[in-house]
């Protein structure tokens, strides 16, 4: 999905920001986060006893966002309506306990995983934060944004002295721009940089491998499956962002007693819910068109996009990956 991700990042002004290759440092990051303060027009912080300050615009530039990116996320997305947009990308009518796997379009779901891990690292990145949903809206509508204020507030809210330290690579980027690496002495994290690879996405119930070695994007609880790569599902060529999902049949069970378990009750409730017709009706169950089948047996996908390196043992600072979305099988 290299080309697909690149087109989205270019649309929102994130091309340079997304190229994150810096090594992280626990010492450097703890010093930054322990002294980080939000000011009227930016932030102040210390590295090794020396105080620094950056305006929001300067921080945006340092992190690599395009100079035309709007620093006010809410103002930049004035047409955004939370419930309406959530329905557009998930098919759900209510924005209650939103989860990443509720997002139906492959690009948007994978992009949310990357944004959650790179910009708003936390213990549980399966949830969809309000800021992240607004960022997805900007991506769909090609609005250049730099959510540096939202990122800083998340860092301050999420930081703990004990446990994994996140956003280390971005802190290294900030320190590098200020020349700190030229005189300060500290160690980098040497643990091999993790990535969001096929195994990670299989574990997260997003992708699976077909018997012939191709990659399948699927929806837990539904029969719909989408072979990847798929040239017809580019984000900016899509006519909609949801599918007509077909629920998987639940095996019938003989009733021994009138007692219903929680699992059976939930399955019964799902069976009674009426299906709402969504866009992309032609993809229900999915039948690939010529030239869009997945990779041949034994072909490997290139999941090579990294995000900020966490402290060794960190659970949420993984790296964003990408597959060979644009190459026919």
C-alpha positions as protocol buffer text, in pm:
chain_id: "A"
residue {
  index: 1
  type: UNK
  ca { x: 0 y: 0 z: 0 }
}
residue {
  index: 2
  type: UNK
  ca { x: 301 y: 228 z: -45 }
}
residue {
  index: 3
  type: UNK
  ca { x: 147 y: 434 z: -326 }
}
residue {
  index: 4
  type: UNK
  ca { x: -193 y: 448 z: -157 }
}
residue {
  index: 5
  type: UNK
  ca { x: -52 y: 579 z: 171 }
}
residue {
  index: 6
  type: UNK
  ca { x: 173 y: 822 z: -16 }
}
residue {
  index: 7
  type: UNK
  ca { x: -122 y: 971 z: -201 }
}
residue {
  index: 8
  type: UNK
  ca { x: -309 y: 1028 z: 125 }
}
residue {
  index: 9
  type: UNK
  ca { x: -9 y: 1180 z: 300 }
}
residue {
  index: 10
  type: UNK
  ca { x: 52 y: 1413 z: 8 }
}
residue {
  index: 11
  type: UNK
  ca { x: -313 y: 1522 z: 13 }
}
residue {
  index: 12
  type: UNK
  ca { x: -297 y: 1627 z: 379 }
}
residue {
  index: 13
  type: UNK
  ca { x: 59 y: 1764 z: 373 }
}
residue {
  index: 14
  type: UNK
  ca { x: 220 y: 1478 z: 567 }
}
residue {
  index: 15
  type: UNK
  ca { x: 472 y: 1345 z: 314 }
}
residue {
  index: 16
  type: UNK
  ca { x: 778 y: 1454 z: 516 }
}
residue {
  index: 17
  type: UNK
  ca { x: 621 y: 1395 z: 856 }
}
residue {
  index: 18
  type: UNK
  ca { x: 538 y: 1034 z: 769 }
}
residue {
  index: 19
  type: UNK
  ca { x: 896 y: 946 z: 673 }
}
residue {
  index: 20
  type: UNK
  ca { x: 995 y: 860 z: 1029 }
}
residue {
  index: 21
  type: UNK
  ca { x: 1330 y: 684 z: 1054 }
}
residue {
  index: 22
  type: UNK
  ca { x: 1485 y: 842 z: 1365 }
}
residue {
  index: 23
  type: UNK
  ca { x: 1599 y: 619 z: 1649 }
}
residue {
  index: 24
  type: UNK
  ca { x: 1435 y: 685 z: 1981 }
}
residue {
  index: 25
  type: UNK
  ca { x: 1592 y: 753 z: 2321 }
}
residue {
  index: 26
  type: UNK
  ca { x: 1422 y: 686 z: 2652 }
}
residue {
  index: 27
  type: UNK
  ca { x: 1641 y: 938 z: 2837 }
}
residue {
  index: 28
  type: UNK
  ca { x: 1584 y: 1211 z: 2581 }
}
residue {
  index: 29
  type: UNK
  ca { x: 1211 y: 1151 z: 2565 }
}
residue {
  index: 30
  type: UNK
  ca { x: 1162 y: 1146 z: 2944 }
}
residue {
  index: 31
  type: UNK
  ca { x: 1347 y: 1477 z: 2977 }
}
residue {
  index: 32
  type: UNK
  ca { x: 1127 y: 1627 z: 2708 }
}
residue {
  index: 33
  type: UNK
  ca { x: 796 y: 1499 z: 2845 }
}
residue {
  index: 34
  type: UNK
  ca { x: 877 y: 1573 z: 3210 }
}
residue {
  index: 35
  type: UNK
  ca { x: 941 y: 1939 z: 3129 }
}
residue {
  index: 36
  type: UNK
  ca { x: 689 y: 1984 z: 2847 }
}
residue {
  index: 37
  type: UNK
  ca { x: 447 y: 2273 z: 2906 }
}
residue {
  index: 38
  type: UNK
  ca { x: 183 y: 2409 z: 2671 }
}
residue {
  index: 39
  type: UNK
  ca { x: 211 y: 2788 z: 2639 }
}
residue {
  index: 40
  type: UNK
  ca { x: -18 y: 3046 z: 2483 }
}
residue {
  index: 41
  type: UNK
  ca { x: 123 y: 2993 z: 2136 }
}
residue {
  index: 42
  type: UNK
  ca { x: 318 y: 2670 z: 2152 }
}
residue {
  index: 43
  type: UNK
  ca { x: 529 y: 2466 z: 2392 }
}
residue {
  index: 44
  type: UNK
  ca { x: 832 y: 2498 z: 2618 }
}
residue {
  index: 45
  type: UNK
  ca { x: 1057 y: 2214 z: 2739 }
}
residue {
  index: 46
  type: UNK
  ca { x: 1410 y: 2128 z: 2846 }
}
residue {
  index: 47
  type: UNK
  ca { x: 1688 y: 1908 z: 2721 }
}
residue {
  index: 48
  type: UNK
  ca { x: 1973 y: 1846 z: 2968 }
}
residue {
  index: 49
  type: UNK
  ca { x: 1896 y: 2158 z: 3169 }
}
residue {
  index: 50
  type: UNK
  ca { x: 1872 y: 2390 z: 2870 }
}
residue {
  index: 51
  type: UNK
  ca { x: 1529 y: 2544 z: 2807 }
}
residue {
  index: 52
  type: UNK
  ca { x: 1373 y: 2565 z: 2462 }
}
residue {
  index: 53
  type: UNK
  ca { x: 1046 y: 2693 z: 2322 }
}
residue {
  index: 54
  type: UNK
  ca { x: 866 y: 2644 z: 1993 }
}
residue {
  index: 55
  type: UNK
  ca { x: 555 y: 2808 z: 1855 }
}
residue {
  index: 56
  type: UNK
  ca { x: 289 y: 2577 z: 1712 }
}
residue {
  index: 57
  type: UNK
  ca { x: 399 y: 2679 z: 1363 }
}
residue {
  index: 58
  type: UNK
  ca { x: 765 y: 2608 z: 1442 }
}
residue {
  index: 59
  type: UNK
  ca { x: 676 y: 2270 z: 1591 }
}
residue {
  index: 60
  type: UNK
  ca { x: 473 y: 2186 z: 1283 }
}
residue {
  index: 61
  type: UNK
  ca { x: 771 y: 2270 z: 1061 }
}
residue {
  index: 62
  type: UNK
  ca { x: 1016 y: 2076 z: 1280 }
}
residue {
  index: 63
  type: UNK
  ca { x: 799 y: 1764 z: 1272 }
}
residue {
  index: 64
  type: UNK
  ca { x: 776 y: 1781 z: 894 }
}
residue {
  index: 65
  type: UNK
  ca { x: 422 y: 1896 z: 822 }
}
residue {
  index: 66
  type: UNK
  ca { x: 378 y: 2100 z: 503 }
}
residue {
  index: 67
  type: UNK
  ca { x: 399 y: 2478 z: 548 }
}
residue {
  index: 68
  type: UNK
  ca { x: 45 y: 2515 z: 415 }
}
residue {
  index: 69
  type: UNK
  ca { x: -104 y: 2285 z: 678 }
}
residue {
  index: 70
  type: UNK
  ca { x: -370 y: 2443 z: 897 }
}
residue {
  index: 71
  type: UNK
  ca { x: -277 y: 2433 z: 1268 }
}
residue {
  index: 72
  type: UNK
  ca { x: -640 y: 2462 z: 1379 }
}
residue {
  index: 73
  type: UNK
  ca { x: -788 y: 2119 z: 1315 }
}
residue {
  index: 74
  type: UNK
  ca { x: -1141 y: 2222 z: 1406 }
}
residue {
  index: 75
  type: UNK
  ca { x: -1136 y: 2533 z: 1187 }
}
residue {
  index: 76
  type: UNK
  ca { x: -985 y: 2342 z: 894 }
}
residue {
  index: 77
  type: UNK
  ca { x: -1264 y: 2083 z: 902 }
}
residue {
  index: 78
  type: UNK
  ca { x: -1565 y: 2313 z: 942 }
}
residue {
  index: 79
  type: UNK
  ca { x: -1786 y: 2082 z: 735 }
}
residue {
  index: 80
  type: UNK
  ca { x: -1723 y: 1789 z: 966 }
}
residue {
  index: 81
  type: UNK
  ca { x: -2012 y: 1630 z: 1157 }
}
residue {
  index: 82
  type: UNK
  ca { x: -1905 y: 1347 z: 1384 }
}
residue {
  index: 83
  type: UNK
  ca { x: -2209 y: 1117 z: 1365 }
}
residue {
  index: 84
  type: UNK
  ca { x: -2261 y: 1176 z: 994 }
}
residue {
  index: 85
  type: UNK
  ca { x: -1899 y: 1103 z: 899 }
}
residue {
  index: 86
  type: UNK
  ca { x: -1883 y: 801 z: 1127 }
}
residue {
  index: 87
  type: UNK
  ca { x: -2190 y: 662 z: 950 }
}
residue {
  index: 88
  type: UNK
  ca { x: -2024 y: 734 z: 614 }
}
residue {
  index: 89
  type: UNK
  ca { x: -1718 y: 520 z: 690 }
}
residue {
  index: 90
  type: UNK
  ca { x: -1866 y: 256 z: 923 }
}
residue {
  index: 91
  type: UNK
  ca { x: -2233 y: 225 z: 825 }
}
residue {
  index: 92
  type: UNK
  ca { x: -2324 y: 264 z: 1193 }
}
residue {
  index: 93
  type: UNK
  ca { x: -2585 y: 518 z: 1294 }
}
residue {
  index: 94
  type: UNK
  ca { x: -2450 y: 591 z: 1643 }
}
residue {
  index: 95
  type: UNK
  ca { x: -2103 y: 709 z: 1743 }
}
residue {
  index: 96
  type: UNK
  ca { x: -2081 y: 497 z: 2057 }
}
residue {
  index: 97
  type: UNK
  ca { x: -1766 y: 309 z: 2156 }
}
residue {
  index: 98
  type: UNK
  ca { x: -1617 y: 347 z: 1805 }
}
residue {
  index: 99
  type: UNK
  ca { x: -1361 y: 85 z: 1711 }
}
residue {
  index: 100
  type: UNK
  ca { x: -1105 y: 75 z: 1432 }
}
residue {
  index: 101
  type: UNK
  ca { x: -1250 y: -249 z: 1295 }
}
residue {
  index: 102
  type: UNK
  ca { x: -1585 y: -73 z: 1247 }
}
residue {
  index: 103
  type: UNK
  ca { x: -1421 y: 127 z: 965 }
}
residue {
  index: 104
  type: UNK
  ca { x: -1498 y: -60 z: 645 }
}
residue {
  index: 105
  type: UNK
  ca { x: -1274 y: 85 z: 373 }
}
residue {
  index: 106
  type: UNK
  ca { x: -932 y: -87 z: 377 }
}
residue {
  index: 107
  type: UNK
  ca { x: -728 y: 232 z: 332 }
}
residue {
  index: 108
  type: UNK
  ca { x: -914 y: 421 z: 604 }
}
residue {
  index: 109
  type: UNK
  ca { x: -891 y: 136 z: 852 }
}
residue {
  index: 110
  type: UNK
  ca { x: -518 y: 87 z: 798 }
}
residue {
  index: 111
  type: UNK
  ca { x: -460 y: 462 z: 797 }
}
residue {
  index: 112
  type: UNK
  ca { x: -633 y: 490 z: 1134 }
}
residue {
  index: 113
  type: UNK
  ca { x: -399 y: 228 z: 1276 }
}
residue {
  index: 114
  type: UNK
  ca { x: -101 y: 429 z: 1155 }
}
residue {
  index: 115
  type: UNK
  ca { x: -234 y: 761 z: 1287 }
}
residue {
  index: 116
  type: UNK
  ca { x: -322 y: 611 z: 1625 }
}
residue {
  index: 117
  type: UNK
  ca { x: 24 y: 460 z: 1668 }
}
residue {
  index: 118
  type: UNK
  ca { x: 229 y: 747 z: 1524 }
}
residue {
  index: 119
  type: UNK
  ca { x: 43 y: 1053 z: 1651 }
}
residue {
  index: 120
  type: UNK
  ca { x: -163 y: 942 z: 1951 }
}
residue {
  index: 121
  type: UNK
  ca { x: 14 y: 638 z: 2105 }
}
residue {
  index: 122
  type: UNK
  ca { x: -167 y: 479 z: 2400 }
}
residue {
  index: 123
  type: UNK
  ca { x: -239 y: 143 z: 2558 }
}
residue {
  index: 124
  type: UNK
  ca { x: -544 y: 65 z: 2343 }
}
residue {
  index: 125
  type: UNK
  ca { x: -523 y: 192 z: 1985 }
}
residue {
  index: 126
  type: UNK
  ca { x: -826 y: -11 z: 1877 }
}
residue {
  index: 127
  type: UNK
  ca { x: -1054 y: 275 z: 1977 }
}
residue {
  index: 128
  type: UNK
  ca { x: -1117 y: 573 z: 1748 }
}
residue {
  index: 129
  type: UNK
  ca { x: -1055 y: 903 z: 1924 }
}
residue {
  index: 130
  type: UNK
  ca { x: -1250 y: 1214 z: 1835 }
}
residue {
  index: 131
  type: UNK
  ca { x: -933 y: 1380 z: 1700 }
}
residue {
  index: 132
  type: UNK
  ca { x: -848 y: 1075 z: 1491 }
}
residue {
  index: 133
  type: UNK
  ca { x: -1192 y: 1065 z: 1332 }
}
residue {
  index: 134
  type: UNK
  ca { x: -1161 y: 1432 z: 1237 }
}
residue {
  index: 135
  type: UNK
  ca { x: -819 y: 1358 z: 1085 }
}
residue {
  index: 136
  type: UNK
  ca { x: -972 y: 1080 z: 875 }
}
residue {
  index: 137
  type: UNK
  ca { x: -1230 y: 1333 z: 756 }
}
residue {
  index: 138
  type: UNK
  ca { x: -947 y: 1564 z: 650 }
}
residue {
  index: 139
  type: UNK
  ca { x: -780 y: 1277 z: 465 }
}
residue {
  index: 140
  type: UNK
  ca { x: -1096 y: 1186 z: 277 }
}
residue {
  index: 141
  type: UNK
  ca { x: -1147 y: 1550 z: 178 }
}
residue {
  index: 142
  type: UNK
  ca { x: -778 y: 1628 z: 104 }
}
residue {
  index: 143
  type: UNK
  ca { x: -751 y: 1902 z: 369 }
}
residue {
  index: 144
  type: UNK
  ca { x: -397 y: 1993 z: 473 }
}
residue {
  index: 145
  type: UNK
  ca { x: -373 y: 1980 z: 852 }
}
residue {
  index: 146
  type: UNK
  ca { x: -105 y: 1972 z: 1121 }
}
residue {
  index: 147
  type: UNK
  ca { x: -261 y: 1834 z: 1441 }
}
residue {
  index: 148
  type: UNK
  ca { x: 37 y: 1932 z: 1658 }
}
residue {
  index: 149
  type: UNK
  ca { x: -177 y: 2079 z: 1937 }
}
residue {
  index: 150
  type: UNK
  ca { x: -381 y: 1759 z: 1964 }
}
residue {
  index: 151
  type: UNK
  ca { x: -65 y: 1546 z: 1956 }
}
residue {
  index: 152
  type: UNK
  ca { x: 106 y: 1743 z: 2235 }
}
residue {
  index: 153
  type: UNK
  ca { x: -203 y: 1722 z: 2456 }
}
residue {
  index: 154
  type: UNK
  ca { x: -217 y: 1347 z: 2403 }
}
residue {
  index: 155
  type: UNK
  ca { x: 152 y: 1313 z: 2492 }
}
residue {
  index: 156
  type: UNK
  ca { x: 97 y: 1507 z: 2814 }
}
residue {
  index: 157
  type: UNK
  ca { x: -214 y: 1308 z: 2900 }
}
residue {
  index: 158
  type: UNK
  ca { x: -62 y: 968 z: 2827 }
}
residue {
  index: 159
  type: UNK
  ca { x: 289 y: 1008 z: 2972 }
}
residue {
  index: 160
  type: UNK
  ca { x: 385 y: 795 z: 3274 }
}
residue {
  index: 161
  type: UNK
  ca { x: 728 y: 752 z: 3428 }
}
residue {
  index: 162
  type: UNK
  ca { x: 667 y: 379 z: 3462 }
}
residue {
  index: 163
  type: UNK
  ca { x: 599 y: 160 z: 3163 }
}
residue {
  index: 164
  type: UNK
  ca { x: 674 y: 215 z: 2794 }
}
residue {
  index: 165
  type: UNK
  ca { x: 767 y: 564 z: 2674 }
}
residue {
  index: 166
  type: UNK
  ca { x: 611 y: 657 z: 2342 }
}
residue {
  index: 167
  type: UNK
  ca { x: 676 y: 917 z: 2068 }
}
residue {
  index: 168
  type: UNK
  ca { x: 1051 y: 872 z: 2109 }
}
residue {
  index: 169
  type: UNK
  ca { x: 1137 y: 908 z: 1741 }
}
residue {
  index: 170
  type: UNK
  ca { x: 948 y: 1237 z: 1711 }
}
residue {
  index: 171
  type: UNK
  ca { x: 1128 y: 1370 z: 2021 }
}
residue {
  index: 172
  type: UNK
  ca { x: 1458 y: 1278 z: 1856 }
}
residue {
  index: 173
  type: UNK
  ca { x: 1344 y: 1473 z: 1549 }
}
residue {
  index: 174
  type: UNK
  ca { x: 1273 y: 1779 z: 1766 }
}
residue {
  index: 175
  type: UNK
  ca { x: 1608 y: 1751 z: 1945 }
}
residue {
  index: 176
  type: UNK
  ca { x: 1792 y: 1713 z: 1615 }
}
residue {
  index: 177
  type: UNK
  ca { x: 1638 y: 2032 z: 1476 }
}
residue {
  index: 178
  type: UNK
  ca { x: 1759 y: 2222 z: 1783 }
}
residue {
  index: 179
  type: UNK
  ca { x: 2115 y: 2089 z: 1756 }
}
residue {
  index: 180
  type: UNK
  ca { x: 2092 y: 1896 z: 2084 }
}
residue {
  index: 181
  type: UNK
  ca { x: 2245 y: 1584 z: 1930 }
}
residue {
  index: 182
  type: UNK
  ca { x: 2561 y: 1782 z: 1856 }
}
residue {
  index: 183
  type: UNK
  ca { x: 2655 y: 1822 z: 2223 }
}
residue {
  index: 184
  type: UNK
  ca { x: 2438 y: 1605 z: 2445 }
}
residue {
  index: 185
  type: UNK
  ca { x: 2538 y: 1252 z: 2542 }
}
residue {
  index: 186
  type: UNK
  ca { x: 2269 y: 986 z: 2570 }
}
residue {
  index: 187
  type: UNK
  ca { x: 2191 y: 640 z: 2439 }
}
residue {
  index: 188
  type: UNK
  ca { x: 1945 y: 535 z: 2172 }
}
residue {
  index: 189
  type: UNK
  ca { x: 1708 y: 241 z: 2187 }
}
residue {
  index: 190
  type: UNK
  ca { x: 1881 y: -47 z: 2012 }
}
residue {
  index: 191
  type: UNK
  ca { x: 1590 y: -289 z: 2003 }
}
residue {
  index: 192
  type: UNK
  ca { x: 1503 y: -375 z: 1640 }
}
residue {
  index: 193
  type: UNK
  ca { x: 1231 y: -145 z: 1518 }
}
residue {
  index: 194
  type: UNK
  ca { x: 894 y: -326 z: 1505 }
}
residue {
  index: 195
  type: UNK
  ca { x: 648 y: -279 z: 1223 }
}
residue {
  index: 196
  type: UNK
  ca { x: 283 y: -329 z: 1142 }
}
residue {
  index: 197
  type: UNK
  ca { x: 331 y: -634 z: 927 }
}
residue {
  index: 198
  type: UNK
  ca { x: 98 y: -904 z: 801 }
}
residue {
  index: 199
  type: UNK
  ca { x: 125 y: -1098 z: 1128 }
}
residue {
  index: 200
  type: UNK
  ca { x: 22 y: -787 z: 1326 }
}
residue {
  index: 201
  type: UNK
  ca { x: -281 y: -726 z: 1105 }
}
residue {
  index: 202
  type: UNK
  ca { x: -381 y: -1093 z: 1110 }
}
residue {
  index: 203
  type: UNK
  ca { x: -375 y: -1086 z: 1488 }
}
residue {
  index: 204
  type: UNK
  ca { x: -586 y: -769 z: 1478 }
}
residue {
  index: 205
  type: UNK
  ca { x: -857 y: -943 z: 1269 }
}
residue {
  index: 206
  type: UNK
  ca { x: -798 y: -717 z: 968 }
}
residue {
  index: 207
  type: UNK
  ca { x: -617 y: -938 z: 716 }
}
residue {
  index: 208
  type: UNK
  ca { x: -570 y: -1307 z: 656 }
}
residue {
  index: 209
  type: UNK
  ca { x: -382 y: -1522 z: 409 }
}
residue {
  index: 210
  type: UNK
  ca { x: -569 y: -1729 z: 152 }
}
residue {
  index: 211
  type: UNK
  ca { x: -456 y: -2085 z: 70 }
}
residue {
  index: 212
  type: UNK
  ca { x: -296 y: -1959 z: -252 }
}
residue {
  index: 213
  type: UNK
  ca { x: -87 y: -1706 z: -59 }
}
residue {
  index: 214
  type: UNK
  ca { x: -291 y: -1398 z: -150 }
}
residue {
  index: 215
  type: UNK
  ca { x: -394 y: -1141 z: 111 }
}
residue {
  index: 216
  type: UNK
  ca { x: -757 y: -1103 z: 212 }
}
residue {
  index: 217
  type: UNK
  ca { x: -915 y: -803 z: 385 }
}
residue {
  index: 218
  type: UNK
  ca { x: -1215 y: -930 z: 579 }
}
residue {
  index: 219
  type: UNK
  ca { x: -1489 y: -832 z: 822 }
}
residue {
  index: 220
  type: UNK
  ca { x: -1524 y: -1046 z: 1138 }
}
residue {
  index: 221
  type: UNK
  ca { x: -1876 y: -1188 z: 1161 }
}
residue {
  index: 222
  type: UNK
  ca { x: -1948 y: -1133 z: 790 }
}
residue {
  index: 223
  type: UNK
  ca { x: -1881 y: -1338 z: 478 }
}
residue {
  index: 224
  type: UNK
  ca { x: -1746 y: -1044 z: 273 }
}
residue {
  index: 225
  type: UNK
  ca { x: -1382 y: -1074 z: 171 }
}
residue {
  index: 226
  type: UNK
  ca { x: -1174 y: -837 z: -43 }
}
residue {
  index: 227
  type: UNK
  ca { x: -856 y: -966 z: -212 }
}
residue {
  index: 228
  type: UNK
  ca { x: -565 y: -720 z: -192 }
}
residue {
  index: 229
  type: UNK
  ca { x: -420 y: -546 z: -384 }
}
residue {
  index: 230
  type: UNK
  ca { x: -735 y: -398 z: -535 }
}
residue {
  index: 231
  type: UNK
  ca { x: -704 y: -117 z: -787 }
}
residue {
  index: 232
  type: UNK
  ca { x: -1075 y: -43 z: -766 }
}
residue {
  index: 233
  type: UNK
  ca { x: -1061 y: 55 z: -400 }
}
residue {
  index: 234
  type: UNK
  ca { x: -819 y: 346 z: -407 }
}
residue {
  index: 235
  type: UNK
  ca { x: -944 y: 597 z: -151 }
}
residue {
  index: 236
  type: UNK
  ca { x: -969 y: 886 z: -396 }
}
residue {
  index: 237
  type: UNK
  ca { x: -1136 y: 677 z: -665 }
}
residue {
  index: 238
  type: UNK
  ca { x: -1399 y: 526 z: -438 }
}
residue {
  index: 239
  type: UNK
  ca { x: -1762 y: 624 z: -476 }
}
residue {
  index: 240
  type: UNK
  ca { x: -1834 y: 529 z: -116 }
}
residue {
  index: 241
  type: UNK
  ca { x: -1662 y: 393 z: 193 }
}
residue {
  index: 242
  type: UNK
  ca { x: -1888 y: 110 z: 308 }
}
residue {
  index: 243
  type: UNK
  ca { x: -2007 y: -221 z: 171 }
}
residue {
  index: 244
  type: UNK
  ca { x: -2326 y: -421 z: 186 }
}
residue {
  index: 245
  type: UNK
  ca { x: -2210 y: -667 z: 450 }
}
residue {
  index: 246
  type: UNK
  ca { x: -2354 y: -1018 z: 454 }
}
residue {
  index: 247
  type: UNK
  ca { x: -2369 y: -1168 z: 806 }
}
residue {
  index: 248
  type: UNK
  ca { x: -2216 y: -1511 z: 847 }
}
residue {
  index: 249
  type: UNK
  ca { x: -2474 y: -1780 z: 914 }
}
residue {
  index: 250
  type: UNK
  ca { x: -2496 y: -1890 z: 1277 }
}
residue {
  index: 251
  type: UNK
  ca { x: -2527 y: -2269 z: 1318 }
}
residue {
  index: 252
  type: UNK
  ca { x: -2861 y: -2369 z: 1462 }
}
residue {
  index: 253
  type: UNK
  ca { x: -2857 y: -2521 z: 1808 }
}
residue {
  index: 254
  type: UNK
  ca { x: -3123 y: -2735 z: 1971 }
}
residue {
  index: 255
  type: UNK
  ca { x: -3268 y: -2566 z: 2276 }
}
residue {
  index: 256
  type: UNK
  ca { x: -3212 y: -2773 z: 2587 }
}
residue {
  index: 257
  type: UNK
  ca { x: -3335 y: -2508 z: 2825 }
}
residue {
  index: 258
  type: UNK
  ca { x: -3479 y: -2160 z: 2810 }
}
residue {
  index: 259
  type: UNK
  ca { x: -3155 y: -2013 z: 2942 }
}
residue {
  index: 260
  type: UNK
  ca { x: -2970 y: -1794 z: 2691 }
}
residue {
  index: 261
  type: UNK
  ca { x: -2602 y: -1719 z: 2736 }
}
residue {
  index: 262
  type: UNK
  ca { x: -2459 y: -1375 z: 2676 }
}
residue {
  index: 263
  type: UNK
  ca { x: -2295 y: -1495 z: 2353 }
}
residue {
  index: 264
  type: UNK
  ca { x: -2617 y: -1648 z: 2220 }
}
residue {
  index: 265
  type: UNK
  ca { x: -2812 y: -1339 z: 2317 }
}
residue {
  index: 266
  type: UNK
  ca { x: -2571 y: -1115 z: 2128 }
}
residue {
  index: 267
  type: UNK
  ca { x: -2578 y: -1337 z: 1819 }
}
residue {
  index: 268
  type: UNK
  ca { x: -2956 y: -1346 z: 1823 }
}
residue {
  index: 269
  type: UNK
  ca { x: -2972 y: -970 z: 1848 }
}
residue {
  index: 270
  type: UNK
  ca { x: -2736 y: -935 z: 1550 }
}
residue {
  index: 271
  type: UNK
  ca { x: -2956 y: -1169 z: 1346 }
}
residue {
  index: 272
  type: UNK
  ca { x: -3262 y: -953 z: 1413 }
}
residue {
  index: 273
  type: UNK
  ca { x: -3095 y: -625 z: 1314 }
}
residue {
  index: 274
  type: UNK
  ca { x: -3211 y: -508 z: 969 }
}
residue {
  index: 275
  type: UNK
  ca { x: -2932 y: -452 z: 719 }
}
residue {
  index: 276
  type: UNK
  ca { x: -2885 y: -97 z: 600 }
}
residue {
  index: 277
  type: UNK
  ca { x: -2790 y: -87 z: 230 }
}
residue {
  index: 278
  type: UNK
  ca { x: -2457 y: 88 z: 184 }
}
residue {
  index: 279
  type: UNK
  ca { x: -2241 y: 203 z: -104 }
}
residue {
  index: 280
  type: UNK
  ca { x: -2031 y: -42 z: -309 }
}
residue {
  index: 281
  type: UNK
  ca { x: -2317 y: -290 z: -354 }
}
residue {
  index: 282
  type: UNK
  ca { x: -2118 y: -454 z: -630 }
}
residue {
  index: 283
  type: UNK
  ca { x: -1856 y: -566 z: -381 }
}
residue {
  index: 284
  type: UNK
  ca { x: -2090 y: -766 z: -158 }
}
residue {
  index: 285
  type: UNK
  ca { x: -1913 y: -1099 z: -129 }
}
residue {
  index: 286
  type: UNK
  ca { x: -1667 y: -945 z: -378 }
}
residue {
  index: 287
  type: UNK
  ca { x: -1582 y: -1069 z: -721 }
}
residue {
  index: 288
  type: UNK
  ca { x: -1244 y: -930 z: -837 }
}
residue {
  index: 289
  type: UNK
  ca { x: -1221 y: -780 z: -1180 }
}
residue {
  index: 290
  type: UNK
  ca { x: -952 y: -871 z: -1428 }
}
residue {
  index: 291
  type: UNK
  ca { x: -610 y: -756 z: -1321 }
}
residue {
  index: 292
  type: UNK
  ca { x: -703 y: -696 z: -956 }
}
residue {
  index: 293
  type: UNK
  ca { x: -647 y: -1037 z: -805 }
}
residue {
  index: 294
  type: UNK
  ca { x: -418 y: -1073 z: -507 }
}
residue {
  index: 295
  type: UNK
  ca { x: -54 y: -1179 z: -527 }
}
residue {
  index: 296
  type: UNK
  ca { x: 31 y: -1526 z: -645 }
}
residue {
  index: 297
  type: UNK
  ca { x: 114 y: -1810 z: -411 }
}
residue {
  index: 298
  type: UNK
  ca { x: 428 y: -1751 z: -211 }
}
residue {
  index: 299
  type: UNK
  ca { x: 445 y: -1379 z: -292 }
}
residue {
  index: 300
  type: UNK
  ca { x: 535 y: -1164 z: 6 }
}
residue {
  index: 301
  type: UNK
  ca { x: 393 y: -823 z: 87 }
}
residue {
  index: 302
  type: UNK
  ca { x: 628 y: -535 z: 162 }
}
residue {
  index: 303
  type: UNK
  ca { x: 523 y: -399 z: 503 }
}
residue {
  index: 304
  type: UNK
  ca { x: 804 y: -152 z: 541 }
}
residue {
  index: 305
  type: UNK
  ca { x: 662 y: 177 z: 665 }
}
residue {
  index: 306
  type: UNK
  ca { x: 783 y: 272 z: 1010 }
}
residue {
  index: 307
  type: UNK
  ca { x: 646 y: 506 z: 1274 }
}
residue {
  index: 308
  type: UNK
  ca { x: 804 y: 647 z: 1592 }
}
residue {
  index: 309
  type: UNK
  ca { x: 1015 y: 392 z: 1775 }
}
residue {
  index: 310
  type: UNK
  ca { x: 891 y: 311 z: 2126 }
}
residue {
  index: 311
  type: UNK
  ca { x: 1091 y: 210 z: 2428 }
}
residue {
  index: 312
  type: UNK
  ca { x: 1183 y: -155 z: 2419 }
}
residue {
  index: 313
  type: UNK
  ca { x: 881 y: -354 z: 2525 }
}
residue {
  index: 314
  type: UNK
  ca { x: 634 y: -82 z: 2431 }
}
residue {
  index: 315
  type: UNK
  ca { x: 297 y: -206 z: 2327 }
}
residue {
  index: 316
  type: UNK
  ca { x: 160 y: 70 z: 2110 }
}
residue {
  index: 317
  type: UNK
  ca { x: 451 y: 247 z: 1940 }
}
residue {
  index: 318
  type: UNK
  ca { x: 462 y: 10 z: 1648 }
}
residue {
  index: 319
  type: UNK
  ca { x: 546 y: 111 z: 1296 }
}
residue {
  index: 320
  type: UNK
  ca { x: 292 y: 172 z: 1019 }
}
residue {
  index: 321
  type: UNK
  ca { x: 316 y: -71 z: 735 }
}
residue {
  index: 322
  type: UNK
  ca { x: 215 y: -92 z: 377 }
}
residue {
  index: 323
  type: UNK
  ca { x: 158 y: -360 z: 118 }
}
residue {
  index: 324
  type: UNK
  ca { x: 209 y: -384 z: -256 }
}
residue {
  index: 325
  type: UNK
  ca { x: -136 y: -236 z: -314 }
}
residue {
  index: 326
  type: UNK
  ca { x: -69 y: -116 z: -668 }
}
residue {
  index: 327
  type: UNK
  ca { x: 96 y: -421 z: -819 }
}
residue {
  index: 328
  type: UNK
  ca { x: -135 y: -669 z: -986 }
}
residue {
  index: 329
  type: UNK
  ca { x: -91 y: -1029 z: -885 }
}
